[in-house]
């Protein structure tokens, strides 16, 4: 089984946790900043348009949504980002 297949078999919450924790451990600010910028669009794609609008106007909401792991719809929308990141970083 390839690394990508292994990652795709994981749940969205697990992918979020692994990607964010890896970025925190390695001080990967570039990944976290990019993820934070994607949050409003991912929320809109997940049907949370009001939350996306709020986050565009309130950066603190974007930061909180980047690190929290209790929003399944948001984690599902960001699955490809988490998988790509973890696939590039084998220690994920």
PyMOL Python script that loads the backbone (N, CA, C, O; Angstrom):
from pymol import cmd

cmd.read_pdbstr("""\
ATOM      1  N   UNK A   1       0.849  -1.174   0.000  1.00  0.00           N
ATOM      2  CA  UNK A   1       0.000   0.000   0.000  1.00  0.00           C
ATOM      3  C   UNK A   1       0.894   1.238   0.000  1.00  0.00           C
ATOM      4  O   UNK A   1       1.864   1.307   0.755  1.00  0.00           O
ATOM      5  N   UNK A   2       0.571   2.202  -0.837  1.00  0.00           N
ATOM      6  CA  UNK A   2       1.376   3.422  -0.920  1.00  0.00           C
ATOM      7  C   UNK A   2       1.089   4.348   0.260  1.00  0.00           C
ATOM      8  O   UNK A   2       0.078   4.210   0.948  1.00  0.00           O
ATOM      9  N   UNK A   3       1.982   5.271   0.470  1.00  0.00           N
ATOM     10  CA  UNK A   3       1.811   6.257   1.547  1.00  0.00           C
ATOM     11  C   UNK A   3       0.506   7.013   1.357  1.00  0.00           C
ATOM     12  O   UNK A   3      -0.223   7.237   2.323  1.00  0.00           O
ATOM     13  N   UNK A   4       0.201   7.410   0.123  1.00  0.00           N
ATOM     14  CA  UNK A   4      -1.024   8.153  -0.153  1.00  0.00           C
ATOM     15  C   UNK A   4      -2.254   7.302   0.175  1.00  0.00           C
ATOM     16  O   UNK A   4      -3.209   7.804   0.768  1.00  0.00           O
ATOM     17  N   UNK A   5      -2.240   6.039  -0.198  1.00  0.00           N
ATOM     18  CA  UNK A   5      -3.370   5.158   0.103  1.00  0.00           C
ATOM     19  C   UNK A   5      -3.560   5.007   1.612  1.00  0.00           C
ATOM     20  O   UNK A   5      -4.688   4.982   2.105  1.00  0.00           O
ATOM     21  N   UNK A   6      -2.454   4.909   2.331  1.00  0.00           N
ATOM     22  CA  UNK A   6      -2.535   4.819   3.787  1.00  0.00           C
ATOM     23  C   UNK A   6      -3.181   6.076   4.364  1.00  0.00           C
ATOM     24  O   UNK A   6      -4.034   5.996   5.248  1.00  0.00           O
ATOM     25  N   UNK A   7      -2.767   7.233   3.860  1.00  0.00           N
ATOM     26  CA  UNK A   7      -3.314   8.497   4.352  1.00  0.00           C
ATOM     27  C   UNK A   7      -4.787   8.637   3.988  1.00  0.00           C
ATOM     28  O   UNK A   7      -5.590   9.087   4.805  1.00  0.00           O
ATOM     29  N   UNK A   8      -5.140   8.256   2.778  1.00  0.00           N
ATOM     30  CA  UNK A   8      -6.532   8.374   2.339  1.00  0.00           C
ATOM     31  C   UNK A   8      -7.462   7.469   3.146  1.00  0.00           C
ATOM     32  O   UNK A   8      -8.662   7.730   3.230  1.00  0.00           O
ATOM     33  N   UNK A   9      -6.922   6.420   3.731  1.00  0.00           N
ATOM     34  CA  UNK A   9      -7.730   5.507   4.540  1.00  0.00           C
ATOM     35  C   UNK A   9      -8.052   6.089   5.924  1.00  0.00           C
ATOM     36  O   UNK A   9      -8.951   5.600   6.609  1.00  0.00           O
ATOM     37  N   UNK A  10      -7.325   7.120   6.330  1.00  0.00           N
ATOM     38  CA  UNK A  10      -7.546   7.735   7.640  1.00  0.00           C
ATOM     39  C   UNK A  10      -8.755   8.661   7.608  1.00  0.00           C
ATOM     40  O   UNK A  10      -9.132   9.170   6.552  1.00  0.00           O
ATOM     41  N   UNK A  11      -9.352   8.872   8.761  1.00  0.00           N
ATOM     42  CA  UNK A  11     -10.448   9.823   8.890  1.00  0.00           C
ATOM     43  C   UNK A  11      -9.934  11.255   8.809  1.00  0.00           C
ATOM     44  O   UNK A  11      -8.748  11.514   9.014  1.00  0.00           O
ATOM     45  N   UNK A  12     -10.828  12.167   8.512  1.00  0.00           N
ATOM     46  CA  UNK A  12     -10.455  13.577   8.370  1.00  0.00           C
ATOM     47  C   UNK A  12      -9.897  14.168   9.656  1.00  0.00           C
ATOM     48  O   UNK A  12      -8.947  14.950   9.615  1.00  0.00           O
ATOM     49  N   UNK A  13     -10.474  13.805  10.796  1.00  0.00           N
ATOM     50  CA  UNK A  13      -9.972  14.319  12.074  1.00  0.00           C
ATOM     51  C   UNK A  13      -8.536  13.849  12.307  1.00  0.00           C
ATOM     52  O   UNK A  13      -7.688  14.629  12.740  1.00  0.00           O
ATOM     53  N   UNK A  14      -8.268  12.583  12.023  1.00  0.00           N
ATOM     54  CA  UNK A  14      -6.912  12.048  12.197  1.00  0.00           C
ATOM     55  C   UNK A  14      -5.930  12.763  11.262  1.00  0.00           C
ATOM     56  O   UNK A  14      -4.812  13.082  11.664  1.00  0.00           O
ATOM     57  N   UNK A  15      -6.339  13.011  10.034  1.00  0.00           N
ATOM     58  CA  UNK A  15      -5.477  13.734   9.088  1.00  0.00           C
ATOM     59  C   UNK A  15      -5.186  15.139   9.599  1.00  0.00           C
ATOM     60  O   UNK A  15      -4.044  15.597   9.569  1.00  0.00           O
ATOM     61  N   UNK A  16      -6.232  15.819  10.070  1.00  0.00           N
ATOM     62  CA  UNK A  16      -6.050  17.165  10.629  1.00  0.00           C
ATOM     63  C   UNK A  16      -5.048  17.126  11.772  1.00  0.00           C
ATOM     64  O   UNK A  16      -4.089  17.898  11.802  1.00  0.00           O
ATOM     65  N   UNK A  17      -5.280  16.217  12.711  1.00  0.00           N
ATOM     66  CA  UNK A  17      -4.404  16.136  13.881  1.00  0.00           C
ATOM     67  C   UNK A  17      -2.962  15.868  13.482  1.00  0.00           C
ATOM     68  O   UNK A  17      -2.049  16.520  13.988  1.00  0.00           O
ATOM     69  N   UNK A  18      -2.748  14.930  12.593  1.00  0.00           N
ATOM     70  CA  UNK A  18      -1.376  14.603  12.178  1.00  0.00           C
ATOM     71  C   UNK A  18      -0.707  15.777  11.469  1.00  0.00           C
ATOM     72  O   UNK A  18       0.451  16.090  11.746  1.00  0.00           O
ATOM     73  N   UNK A  19      -1.428  16.424  10.559  1.00  0.00           N
ATOM     74  CA  UNK A  19      -0.842  17.527   9.786  1.00  0.00           C
ATOM     75  C   UNK A  19      -0.536  18.721  10.685  1.00  0.00           C
ATOM     76  O   UNK A  19       0.564  19.271  10.638  1.00  0.00           O
ATOM     77  N   UNK A  20      -1.495  19.117  11.491  1.00  0.00           N
ATOM     78  CA  UNK A  20      -1.293  20.285  12.354  1.00  0.00           C
ATOM     79  C   UNK A  20      -0.223  20.009  13.408  1.00  0.00           C
ATOM     80  O   UNK A  20       0.616  20.870  13.671  1.00  0.00           O
ATOM     81  N   UNK A  21      -0.239  18.838  14.005  1.00  0.00           N
ATOM     82  CA  UNK A  21       0.777  18.514  15.017  1.00  0.00           C
ATOM     83  C   UNK A  21       2.166  18.425  14.395  1.00  0.00           C
ATOM     84  O   UNK A  21       3.146  18.847  15.008  1.00  0.00           O
ATOM     85  N   UNK A  22       2.259  17.887  13.195  1.00  0.00           N
ATOM     86  CA  UNK A  22       3.556  17.830  12.512  1.00  0.00           C
ATOM     87  C   UNK A  22       4.062  19.250  12.243  1.00  0.00           C
ATOM     88  O   UNK A  22       5.235  19.549  12.466  1.00  0.00           O
ATOM     89  N   UNK A  23       3.176  20.112  11.768  1.00  0.00           N
ATOM     90  CA  UNK A  23       3.561  21.494  11.488  1.00  0.00           C
ATOM     91  C   UNK A  23       3.970  22.222  12.766  1.00  0.00           C
ATOM     92  O   UNK A  23       4.924  23.000  12.756  1.00  0.00           O
ATOM     93  N   UNK A  24       3.265  21.979  13.855  1.00  0.00           N
ATOM     94  CA  UNK A  24       3.633  22.597  15.129  1.00  0.00           C
ATOM     95  C   UNK A  24       5.001  22.112  15.606  1.00  0.00           C
ATOM     96  O   UNK A  24       5.835  22.916  16.023  1.00  0.00           O
ATOM     97  N   UNK A  25       5.230  20.801  15.546  1.00  0.00           N
ATOM     98  CA  UNK A  25       6.514  20.230  15.993  1.00  0.00           C
ATOM     99  C   UNK A  25       7.688  20.783  15.204  1.00  0.00           C
ATOM    100  O   UNK A  25       8.764  21.018  15.755  1.00  0.00           O
ATOM    101  N   UNK A  26       7.475  20.990  13.911  1.00  0.00           N
ATOM    102  CA  UNK A  26       8.561  21.430  13.038  1.00  0.00           C
ATOM    103  C   UNK A  26       8.524  22.931  12.758  1.00  0.00           C
ATOM    104  O   UNK A  26       9.250  23.436  11.902  1.00  0.00           O
ATOM    105  N   UNK A  27       7.673  23.625  13.489  1.00  0.00           N
ATOM    106  CA  UNK A  27       7.520  25.079  13.318  1.00  0.00           C
ATOM    107  C   UNK A  27       7.316  25.444  11.847  1.00  0.00           C
ATOM    108  O   UNK A  27       7.928  26.381  11.334  1.00  0.00           O
ATOM    109  N   UNK A  28       6.459  24.697  11.192  1.00  0.00           N
ATOM    110  CA  UNK A  28       6.192  24.904   9.774  1.00  0.00           C
ATOM    111  C   UNK A  28       5.124  25.988   9.607  1.00  0.00           C
ATOM    112  O   UNK A  28       3.961  25.705   9.318  1.00  0.00           O
ATOM    113  N   UNK A  29       5.550  27.213   9.797  1.00  0.00           N
ATOM    114  CA  UNK A  29       4.650  28.362   9.737  1.00  0.00           C
ATOM    115  C   UNK A  29       4.070  28.520   8.334  1.00  0.00           C
ATOM    116  O   UNK A  29       2.925  28.943   8.178  1.00  0.00           O
ATOM    117  N   UNK A  30       4.845  28.188   7.332  1.00  0.00           N
ATOM    118  CA  UNK A  30       4.356  28.308   5.948  1.00  0.00           C
ATOM    119  C   UNK A  30       3.103  27.442   5.741  1.00  0.00           C
ATOM    120  O   UNK A  30       2.122  27.906   5.161  1.00  0.00           O
ATOM    121  N   UNK A  31       3.134  26.203   6.208  1.00  0.00           N
ATOM    122  CA  UNK A  31       1.971  25.335   6.069  1.00  0.00           C
ATOM    123  C   UNK A  31       0.795  25.878   6.872  1.00  0.00           C
ATOM    124  O   UNK A  31      -0.319  25.963   6.356  1.00  0.00           O
ATOM    125  N   UNK A  32       1.029  26.245   8.122  1.00  0.00           N
ATOM    126  CA  UNK A  32      -0.056  26.725   8.975  1.00  0.00           C
ATOM    127  C   UNK A  32      -0.663  28.013   8.426  1.00  0.00           C
ATOM    128  O   UNK A  32      -1.880  28.197   8.475  1.00  0.00           O
ATOM    129  N   UNK A  33       0.174  28.901   7.906  1.00  0.00           N
ATOM    130  CA  UNK A  33      -0.317  30.149   7.319  1.00  0.00           C
ATOM    131  C   UNK A  33      -1.167  29.841   6.078  1.00  0.00           C
ATOM    132  O   UNK A  33      -2.241  30.413   5.898  1.00  0.00           O
ATOM    133  N   UNK A  34      -0.685  28.946   5.237  1.00  0.00           N
ATOM    134  CA  UNK A  34      -1.444  28.562   4.047  1.00  0.00           C
ATOM    135  C   UNK A  34      -2.758  27.910   4.414  1.00  0.00           C
ATOM    136  O   UNK A  34      -3.782  28.175   3.783  1.00  0.00           O
ATOM    137  N   UNK A  35      -2.744  27.059   5.428  1.00  0.00           N
ATOM    138  CA  UNK A  35      -3.960  26.400   5.892  1.00  0.00           C
ATOM    139  C   UNK A  35      -4.952  27.435   6.421  1.00  0.00           C
ATOM    140  O   UNK A  35      -6.149  27.361   6.144  1.00  0.00           O
ATOM    141  N   UNK A  36      -4.446  28.385   7.177  1.00  0.00           N
ATOM    142  CA  UNK A  36      -5.301  29.428   7.725  1.00  0.00           C
ATOM    143  C   UNK A  36      -5.974  30.226   6.613  1.00  0.00           C
ATOM    144  O   UNK A  36      -7.145  30.592   6.726  1.00  0.00           O
ATOM    145  N   UNK A  37      -5.240  30.494   5.547  1.00  0.00           N
ATOM    146  CA  UNK A  37      -5.813  31.246   4.429  1.00  0.00           C
ATOM    147  C   UNK A  37      -6.888  30.444   3.695  1.00  0.00           C
ATOM    148  O   UNK A  37      -7.773  31.025   3.068  1.00  0.00           O
ATOM    149  N   UNK A  38      -6.818  29.122   3.770  1.00  0.00           N
ATOM    150  CA  UNK A  38      -7.796  28.268   3.089  1.00  0.00           C
ATOM    151  C   UNK A  38      -9.083  28.070   3.885  1.00  0.00           C
ATOM    152  O   UNK A  38     -10.098  27.667   3.317  1.00  0.00           O
ATOM    153  N   UNK A  39      -9.062  28.342   5.169  1.00  0.00           N
ATOM    154  CA  UNK A  39     -10.199  28.044   6.039  1.00  0.00           C
ATOM    155  C   UNK A  39     -11.512  28.673   5.555  1.00  0.00           C
ATOM    156  O   UNK A  39     -12.505  27.951   5.468  1.00  0.00           O
ATOM    157  N   UNK A  40     -11.581  29.974   5.235  1.00  0.00           N
ATOM    158  CA  UNK A  40     -12.873  30.531   4.815  1.00  0.00           C
ATOM    159  C   UNK A  40     -13.445  29.857   3.560  1.00  0.00           C
ATOM    160  O   UNK A  40     -14.647  29.601   3.491  1.00  0.00           O
ATOM    161  N   UNK A  41     -12.606  29.573   2.586  1.00  0.00           N
ATOM    162  CA  UNK A  41     -13.085  28.910   1.370  1.00  0.00           C
ATOM    163  C   UNK A  41     -13.524  27.481   1.666  1.00  0.00           C
ATOM    164  O   UNK A  41     -14.516  27.010   1.108  1.00  0.00           O
ATOM    165  N   UNK A  42     -12.796  26.789   2.536  1.00  0.00           N
ATOM    166  CA  UNK A  42     -13.166  25.418   2.901  1.00  0.00           C
ATOM    167  C   UNK A  42     -14.489  25.408   3.660  1.00  0.00           C
ATOM    168  O   UNK A  42     -15.312  24.512   3.471  1.00  0.00           O
ATOM    169  N   UNK A  43     -14.690  26.399   4.510  1.00  0.00           N
ATOM    170  CA  UNK A  43     -15.968  26.487   5.221  1.00  0.00           C
ATOM    171  C   UNK A  43     -17.112  26.722   4.246  1.00  0.00           C
ATOM    172  O   UNK A  43     -18.171  26.109   4.376  1.00  0.00           O
ATOM    173  N   UNK A  44     -16.913  27.593   3.281  1.00  0.00           N
ATOM    174  CA  UNK A  44     -17.947  27.833   2.279  1.00  0.00           C
ATOM    175  C   UNK A  44     -18.226  26.560   1.487  1.00  0.00           C
ATOM    176  O   UNK A  44     -19.383  26.239   1.219  1.00  0.00           O
ATOM    177  N   UNK A  45     -17.179  25.834   1.112  1.00  0.00           N
ATOM    178  CA  UNK A  45     -17.343  24.583   0.371  1.00  0.00           C
ATOM    179  C   UNK A  45     -18.077  23.537   1.209  1.00  0.00           C
ATOM    180  O   UNK A  45     -18.764  22.671   0.667  1.00  0.00           O
ATOM    181  N   UNK A  46     -17.927  23.621   2.526  1.00  0.00           N
ATOM    182  CA  UNK A  46     -18.586  22.677   3.431  1.00  0.00           C
ATOM    183  C   UNK A  46     -19.998  23.132   3.789  1.00  0.00           C
ATOM    184  O   UNK A  46     -20.659  22.515   4.625  1.00  0.00           O
ATOM    185  N   UNK A  47     -20.459  24.209   3.161  1.00  0.00           N
ATOM    186  CA  UNK A  47     -21.808  24.699   3.430  1.00  0.00           C
ATOM    187  C   UNK A  47     -21.913  25.636   4.610  1.00  0.00           C
ATOM    188  O   UNK A  47     -23.016  25.954   5.054  1.00  0.00           O
ATOM    189  N   UNK A  48     -20.776  26.084   5.126  1.00  0.00           N
ATOM    190  CA  UNK A  48     -20.756  26.984   6.285  1.00  0.00           C
ATOM    191  C   UNK A  48     -20.420  28.400   5.820  1.00  0.00           C
ATOM    192  O   UNK A  48     -19.440  28.994   6.269  1.00  0.00           O
ATOM    193  N   UNK A  49     -21.236  28.927   4.923  1.00  0.00           N
ATOM    194  CA  UNK A  49     -20.960  30.225   4.300  1.00  0.00           C
ATOM    195  C   UNK A  49     -20.888  31.340   5.329  1.00  0.00           C
ATOM    196  O   UNK A  49     -19.999  32.188   5.253  1.00  0.00           O
ATOM    197  N   UNK A  50     -21.802  31.360   6.286  1.00  0.00           N
ATOM    198  CA  UNK A  50     -21.786  32.407   7.316  1.00  0.00           C
ATOM    199  C   UNK A  50     -20.498  32.370   8.133  1.00  0.00           C
ATOM    200  O   UNK A  50     -19.927  33.414   8.447  1.00  0.00           O
ATOM    201  N   UNK A  51     -20.042  31.162   8.476  1.00  0.00           N
ATOM    202  CA  UNK A  51     -18.797  31.035   9.233  1.00  0.00           C
ATOM    203  C   UNK A  51     -17.616  31.504   8.394  1.00  0.00           C
ATOM    204  O   UNK A  51     -16.714  32.163   8.911  1.00  0.00           O
ATOM    205  N   UNK A  52     -17.610  31.171   7.107  1.00  0.00           N
ATOM    206  CA  UNK A  52     -16.558  31.633   6.210  1.00  0.00           C
ATOM    207  C   UNK A  52     -16.520  33.143   6.119  1.00  0.00           C
ATOM    208  O   UNK A  52     -15.447  33.745   6.156  1.00  0.00           O
ATOM    209  N   UNK A  53     -17.695  33.765   5.999  1.00  0.00           N
ATOM    210  CA  UNK A  53     -17.776  35.234   5.959  1.00  0.00           C
ATOM    211  C   UNK A  53     -17.246  35.839   7.252  1.00  0.00           C
ATOM    212  O   UNK A  53     -16.515  36.829   7.224  1.00  0.00           O
ATOM    213  N   UNK A  54     -17.614  35.247   8.385  1.00  0.00           N
ATOM    214  CA  UNK A  54     -17.136  35.740   9.676  1.00  0.00           C
ATOM    215  C   UNK A  54     -15.613  35.677   9.728  1.00  0.00           C
ATOM    216  O   UNK A  54     -14.956  36.635  10.134  1.00  0.00           O
ATOM    217  N   UNK A  55     -15.060  34.537   9.313  1.00  0.00           N
ATOM    218  CA  UNK A  55     -13.612  34.361   9.396  1.00  0.00           C
ATOM    219  C   UNK A  55     -12.847  35.315   8.482  1.00  0.00           C
ATOM    220  O   UNK A  55     -11.732  35.727   8.801  1.00  0.00           O
ATOM    221  N   UNK A  56     -13.441  35.659   7.361  1.00  0.00           N
ATOM    222  CA  UNK A  56     -12.782  36.629   6.471  1.00  0.00           C
ATOM    223  C   UNK A  56     -12.610  37.962   7.185  1.00  0.00           C
ATOM    224  O   UNK A  56     -11.600  38.641   7.004  1.00  0.00           O
ATOM    225  N   UNK A  57     -13.583  38.334   7.988  1.00  0.00           N
ATOM    226  CA  UNK A  57     -13.565  39.627   8.674  1.00  0.00           C
ATOM    227  C   UNK A  57     -12.925  39.585  10.052  1.00  0.00           C
ATOM    228  O   UNK A  57     -12.646  40.636  10.630  1.00  0.00           O
ATOM    229  N   UNK A  58     -12.687  38.407  10.588  1.00  0.00           N
ATOM    230  CA  UNK A  58     -12.127  38.262  11.934  1.00  0.00           C
ATOM    231  C   UNK A  58     -11.018  37.209  11.903  1.00  0.00           C
ATOM    232  O   UNK A  58     -11.284  36.008  11.939  1.00  0.00           O
ATOM    233  N   UNK A  59      -9.798  37.671  11.838  1.00  0.00           N
ATOM    234  CA  UNK A  59      -8.674  36.732  11.703  1.00  0.00           C
ATOM    235  C   UNK A  59      -8.597  35.747  12.861  1.00  0.00           C
ATOM    236  O   UNK A  59      -8.100  34.633  12.695  1.00  0.00           O
ATOM    237  N   UNK A  60      -9.084  36.146  14.030  1.00  0.00           N
ATOM    238  CA  UNK A  60      -9.017  35.231  15.169  1.00  0.00           C
ATOM    239  C   UNK A  60      -9.849  33.974  14.913  1.00  0.00           C
ATOM    240  O   UNK A  60      -9.506  32.894  15.394  1.00  0.00           O
ATOM    241  N   UNK A  61     -10.931  34.110  14.163  1.00  0.00           N
ATOM    242  CA  UNK A  61     -11.733  32.946  13.799  1.00  0.00           C
ATOM    243  C   UNK A  61     -10.977  32.005  12.879  1.00  0.00           C
ATOM    244  O   UNK A  61     -11.077  30.785  13.006  1.00  0.00           O
ATOM    245  N   UNK A  62     -10.222  32.577  11.951  1.00  0.00           N
ATOM    246  CA  UNK A  62      -9.411  31.749  11.056  1.00  0.00           C
ATOM    247  C   UNK A  62      -8.351  30.986  11.837  1.00  0.00           C
ATOM    248  O   UNK A  62      -8.120  29.804  11.587  1.00  0.00           O
ATOM    249  N   UNK A  63      -7.714  31.655  12.773  1.00  0.00           N
ATOM    250  CA  UNK A  63      -6.682  30.996  13.579  1.00  0.00           C
ATOM    251  C   UNK A  63      -7.298  29.855  14.378  1.00  0.00           C
ATOM    252  O   UNK A  63      -6.761  28.748  14.399  1.00  0.00           O
ATOM    253  N   UNK A  64      -8.416  30.120  15.030  1.00  0.00           N
ATOM    254  CA  UNK A  64      -9.064  29.085  15.842  1.00  0.00           C
ATOM    255  C   UNK A  64      -9.480  27.903  14.977  1.00  0.00           C
ATOM    256  O   UNK A  64      -9.291  26.751  15.368  1.00  0.00           O
ATOM    257  N   UNK A  65     -10.044  28.179  13.807  1.00  0.00           N
ATOM    258  CA  UNK A  65     -10.505  27.101  12.933  1.00  0.00           C
ATOM    259  C   UNK A  65      -9.340  26.299  12.356  1.00  0.00           C
ATOM    260  O   UNK A  65      -9.502  25.121  12.039  1.00  0.00           O
ATOM    261  N   UNK A  66      -8.196  26.906  12.218  1.00  0.00           N
ATOM    262  CA  UNK A  66      -7.025  26.205  11.704  1.00  0.00           C
ATOM    263  C   UNK A  66      -6.563  25.131  12.694  1.00  0.00           C
ATOM    264  O   UNK A  66      -6.170  24.038  12.289  1.00  0.00           O
ATOM    265  N   UNK A  67      -6.611  25.442  13.974  1.00  0.00           N
ATOM    266  CA  UNK A  67      -6.078  24.536  14.991  1.00  0.00           C
ATOM    267  C   UNK A  67      -7.109  23.612  15.617  1.00  0.00           C
ATOM    268  O   UNK A  67      -6.741  22.578  16.174  1.00  0.00           O
ATOM    269  N   UNK A  68      -8.381  23.952  15.541  1.00  0.00           N
ATOM    270  CA  UNK A  68      -9.382  23.094  16.182  1.00  0.00           C
ATOM    271  C   UNK A  68      -9.648  21.869  15.318  1.00  0.00           C
ATOM    272  O   UNK A  68      -9.450  21.886  14.103  1.00  0.00           O
ATOM    273  N   UNK A  69     -10.093  20.829  15.963  1.00  0.00           N
ATOM    274  CA  UNK A  69     -10.312  19.579  15.226  1.00  0.00           C
ATOM    275  C   UNK A  69     -11.711  19.018  15.450  1.00  0.00           C
ATOM    276  O   UNK A  69     -11.936  17.819  15.291  1.00  0.00           O
ATOM    277  N   UNK A  70     -12.642  19.878  15.816  1.00  0.00           N
ATOM    278  CA  UNK A  70     -13.982  19.393  16.125  1.00  0.00           C
ATOM    279  C   UNK A  70     -15.010  19.710  15.043  1.00  0.00           C
ATOM    280  O   UNK A  70     -16.208  19.530  15.261  1.00  0.00           O
ATOM    281  N   UNK A  71     -14.568  20.171  13.899  1.00  0.00           N
ATOM    282  CA  UNK A  71     -15.478  20.508  12.812  1.00  0.00           C
ATOM    283  C   UNK A  71     -15.266  19.511  11.674  1.00  0.00           C
ATOM    284  O   UNK A  71     -14.377  19.690  10.842  1.00  0.00           O
ATOM    285  N   UNK A  72     -16.072  18.479  11.643  1.00  0.00           N
ATOM    286  CA  UNK A  72     -15.913  17.412  10.668  1.00  0.00           C
ATOM    287  C   UNK A  72     -16.047  17.918   9.241  1.00  0.00           C
ATOM    288  O   UNK A  72     -15.281  17.511   8.368  1.00  0.00           O
ATOM    289  N   UNK A  73     -17.012  18.803   8.990  1.00  0.00           N
ATOM    290  CA  UNK A  73     -17.223  19.312   7.637  1.00  0.00           C
ATOM    291  C   UNK A  73     -16.001  20.086   7.153  1.00  0.00           C
ATOM    292  O   UNK A  73     -15.608  19.959   5.994  1.00  0.00           O
ATOM    293  N   UNK A  74     -15.402  20.883   8.026  1.00  0.00           N
ATOM    294  CA  UNK A  74     -14.205  21.640   7.656  1.00  0.00           C
ATOM    295  C   UNK A  74     -13.030  20.699   7.415  1.00  0.00           C
ATOM    296  O   UNK A  74     -12.298  20.852   6.437  1.00  0.00           O
ATOM    297  N   UNK A  75     -12.850  19.732   8.298  1.00  0.00           N
ATOM    298  CA  UNK A  75     -11.761  18.762   8.115  1.00  0.00           C
ATOM    299  C   UNK A  75     -11.947  17.968   6.825  1.00  0.00           C
ATOM    300  O   UNK A  75     -10.976  17.682   6.124  1.00  0.00           O
ATOM    301  N   UNK A  76     -13.188  17.612   6.512  1.00  0.00           N
ATOM    302  CA  UNK A  76     -13.463  16.897   5.260  1.00  0.00           C
ATOM    303  C   UNK A  76     -13.093  17.753   4.051  1.00  0.00           C
ATOM    304  O   UNK A  76     -12.523  17.251   3.082  1.00  0.00           O
ATOM    305  N   UNK A  77     -13.413  19.035   4.108  1.00  0.00           N
ATOM    306  CA  UNK A  77     -13.106  19.936   2.994  1.00  0.00           C
ATOM    307  C   UNK A  77     -11.599  20.128   2.817  1.00  0.00           C
ATOM    308  O   UNK A  77     -11.128  20.382   1.708  1.00  0.00           O
ATOM    309  N   UNK A  78     -10.851  20.008   3.904  1.00  0.00           N
ATOM    310  CA  UNK A  78      -9.403  20.225   3.851  1.00  0.00           C
ATOM    311  C   UNK A  78      -8.595  18.927   3.718  1.00  0.00           C
ATOM    312  O   UNK A  78      -7.365  18.965   3.736  1.00  0.00           O
ATOM    313  N   UNK A  79      -9.272  17.788   3.584  1.00  0.00           N
ATOM    314  CA  UNK A  79      -8.592  16.490   3.453  1.00  0.00           C
ATOM    315  C   UNK A  79      -7.461  16.501   2.429  1.00  0.00           C
ATOM    316  O   UNK A  79      -6.359  16.047   2.736  1.00  0.00           O
ATOM    317  N   UNK A  80      -7.707  17.011   1.212  1.00  0.00           N
ATOM    318  CA  UNK A  80      -6.621  16.976   0.207  1.00  0.00           C
ATOM    319  C   UNK A  80      -5.383  17.753   0.645  1.00  0.00           C
ATOM    320  O   UNK A  80      -4.259  17.365   0.326  1.00  0.00           O
ATOM    321  N   UNK A  81      -5.587  18.840   1.368  1.00  0.00           N
ATOM    322  CA  UNK A  81      -4.460  19.650   1.854  1.00  0.00           C
ATOM    323  C   UNK A  81      -3.663  18.856   2.881  1.00  0.00           C
ATOM    324  O   UNK A  81      -2.434  18.814   2.827  1.00  0.00           O
ATOM    325  N   UNK A  82      -4.364  18.232   3.810  1.00  0.00           N
ATOM    326  CA  UNK A  82      -3.685  17.427   4.834  1.00  0.00           C
ATOM    327  C   UNK A  82      -2.932  16.254   4.201  1.00  0.00           C
ATOM    328  O   UNK A  82      -1.782  15.989   4.552  1.00  0.00           O
ATOM    329  N   UNK A  83      -3.575  15.563   3.280  1.00  0.00           N
ATOM    330  CA  UNK A  83      -2.952  14.396   2.649  1.00  0.00           C
ATOM    331  C   UNK A  83      -1.711  14.804   1.873  1.00  0.00           C
ATOM    332  O   UNK A  83      -0.672  14.154   1.986  1.00  0.00           O
ATOM    333  N   UNK A  84      -1.804  15.878   1.082  1.00  0.00           N
ATOM    334  CA  UNK A  84      -0.637  16.338   0.318  1.00  0.00           C
ATOM    335  C   UNK A  84       0.517  16.697   1.242  1.00  0.00           C
ATOM    336  O   UNK A  84       1.667  16.343   0.980  1.00  0.00           O
ATOM    337  N   UNK A  85       0.207  17.398   2.319  1.00  0.00           N
ATOM    338  CA  UNK A  85       1.242  17.806   3.262  1.00  0.00           C
ATOM    339  C   UNK A  85       1.902  16.598   3.918  1.00  0.00           C
ATOM    340  O   UNK A  85       3.129  16.510   3.971  1.00  0.00           O
ATOM    341  N   UNK A  86       1.102  15.683   4.408  1.00  0.00           N
ATOM    342  CA  UNK A  86       1.653  14.511   5.093  1.00  0.00           C
ATOM    343  C   UNK A  86       2.393  13.596   4.124  1.00  0.00           C
ATOM    344  O   UNK A  86       3.377  12.960   4.503  1.00  0.00           O
ATOM    345  N   UNK A  87       1.942  13.524   2.907  1.00  0.00           N
ATOM    346  CA  UNK A  87       2.630  12.696   1.921  1.00  0.00           C
ATOM    347  C   UNK A  87       4.031  13.239   1.627  1.00  0.00           C
ATOM    348  O   UNK A  87       4.965  12.472   1.392  1.00  0.00           O
ATOM    349  N   UNK A  88       4.165  14.550   1.641  1.00  0.00           N
ATOM    350  CA  UNK A  88       5.472  15.185   1.380  1.00  0.00           C
ATOM    351  C   UNK A  88       6.407  15.073   2.577  1.00  0.00           C
ATOM    352  O   UNK A  88       7.623  15.200   2.431  1.00  0.00           O
ATOM    353  N   UNK A  89       5.851  14.839   3.747  1.00  0.00           N
ATOM    354  CA  UNK A  89       6.641  14.778   4.979  1.00  0.00           C
ATOM    355  C   UNK A  89       6.447  13.411   5.613  1.00  0.00           C
ATOM    356  O   UNK A  89       5.551  13.216   6.434  1.00  0.00           O
ATOM    357  N   UNK A  90       7.269  12.498   5.238  1.00  0.00           N
ATOM    358  CA  UNK A  90       7.132  11.092   5.640  1.00  0.00           C
ATOM    359  C   UNK A  90       7.054  10.879   7.136  1.00  0.00           C
ATOM    360  O   UNK A  90       6.516   9.866   7.582  1.00  0.00           O
ATOM    361  N   UNK A  91       7.573  11.803   7.920  1.00  0.00           N
ATOM    362  CA  UNK A  91       7.538  11.621   9.382  1.00  0.00           C
ATOM    363  C   UNK A  91       6.186  12.004   9.967  1.00  0.00           C
ATOM    364  O   UNK A  91       5.973  11.857  11.170  1.00  0.00           O
ATOM    365  N   UNK A  92       5.238  12.509   9.111  1.00  0.00           N
ATOM    366  CA  UNK A  92       3.925  12.982   9.515  1.00  0.00           C
ATOM    367  C   UNK A  92       3.293  12.208  10.567  1.00  0.00           C
ATOM    368  O   UNK A  92       2.178  12.525  10.982  1.00  0.00           O
TER     369      UNK A  92
END
""", "prot")
cmd.dss("prot")
cmd.show_as("cartoon", "prot")
cmd.util.cbc("prot")
cmd.orient("prot")
